[in-house]
Amino acid sequence: MNFKVNIAEELAFYGAYHSNFENQIIHMIFVPAILWSAFVMVGLVTHRFVPFLAWLAYAGFYLYLDPVMGAFASAFYFIVWFSADMLVRKPTEKKGAKGVPSMTWSAALKVAVIVHLLSWFFQGEWWTFLWSATQRGTVTNVLP
């Protein structure tokens, strides 16, 4: 197996790809959607506190990179986490006299999975990676 990656070429491609205005708009829409859906899926499968810890890690990282912009990013991603937590909380809360939940656990999971898959599809990272790698011959060297 001959899998060679030139990190300088990969970073140059990444920089060129992410400096495109249309791609930046796509990222501003779908990266938060991916994170939101991941927060929901992890919160449903594990404990509600786990996505909060992930948000704390994101917030700390962004604050470390740039305190001013990190504060804005942390506040924005707090809203993303909070809205995901609201959906995670709904299947466990009881509504009305009969205790009927407003959304079932499986329905919340389906919403999160659909948002996650559609966001990855529209963001197109995997397609870009595969195109980039096949153009450079790195994937064809791995495949039999």
N, C-alpha and C positions, 0 to 999 in steps of 0.2 A: 504494500500500500504506500503510495507516494503522494502524501498530502502536504503540499507546500503552500504557505500563505506568506505573502510579502506584506507585512504590517504597514509599511509606508504607503504602498499602493492602496491598501484597503482604507486607510485613514484619509488619503487624498480623495478617493471616490466618495467616502462618507461626507467629507466636508463639502464637496461639490454638490452632492445630492441634497444635502440639508441647507444649502444656501439658496436654493430655488424658492421663490416666493410662494408659488402654488403648493409646493411640498410643505412649507412652513405652515400654511393655512390648514392643510390636511392634518398635520401633526397637532396643531392647536385644538382641533376638534376631536380627533380620534385617540390621541394618547390619554387625555383625561377619561374618555369613555372606556378605554382598555383598563385603566387603573380602577375606575368605578366598578366595572364588572368583576374585576379580580377581587376587589374588596368584598363585594357581595358573595361571590363564590366561596372565598376563604371564610368569611363570616358565617355562612350557612353550614359549611362542612366542619369547621373547627369551633372556636369560641369567638364571640363578638369582639373580644379584646384584641385578638391577633391583628385584624386590619388596622386598629388604632395604633398598635406598636409599629406597623409598617408605615403609617402616616408619620409617626414620630421620627422614624429613621429618615424618611424623605425630607421632612421639615429640617432636621438637624443637618442633613447633607446640603440642602439649598442655603440654609443660613451660614454654613461654613464657607460655601463658595462665594456668596455675596450677601452681606447682611441686609441690604435694602431690598434688592430683588428677591432674596430668600424669604423675607417677611411677606411680600406679596404672594409668592408662590406657595408658601406655607399656608397662608390664609385661604387661597383658592383651593388647594388640595384638602384643607380641612373641610370645606364645603362639600367637596367630592366625597370624602370619607363620611361626613355626617349624613348626606343623602343616601349613601349606600347602607349605612347603619340603620337608617329609618326603614329601608326595605327589609333588611335582615331582621329587625325587631318585629315587623308586622306579622309574620307567620306565627310568632309565639304569643302575641298579645291576643286577648279575647275581646270580641266586640259583641255588644248586644246582650240581651237576657239569656239567649241560648248558648252564648260563648262561641259563636261562629267566627273563625278568623277572617280577616279582610282579604288575605291572600295566602294560599297554601305554600308550604315549603318548596314543593316541586315546581309550582308556578313561578315563584321568585327565582329559583335556580334556572328555569328555562329562559326567563327574561335575561338573566345575567349571561348565560351561555350564548344566546342569540346576539346580544349587544357585543360581547367579546369577539365572536367569530366575524361578525359584520365589520367591526372596527378594524380588526387585523386585515380583513380583505380589502377594505377601502383605503387603509393606510398603505398597503402594498409593500411592506418591508420584506416579506418573504420572497415576493416576486422580484424585487430589486436585488436581493441577495443572490438568488439563483441566477438572474441574468448576469450580474456582475461576476459571479464565480465561474459561470460557463464561458463567458467572454475571455476570461483569463486562463481557462483550462484547469482550474482547481477542482471543480466538482467532477469533471470527466476523468481525472486521475484517480478519484476515489471509487467511482462506479466500476463494476466488473466489466 
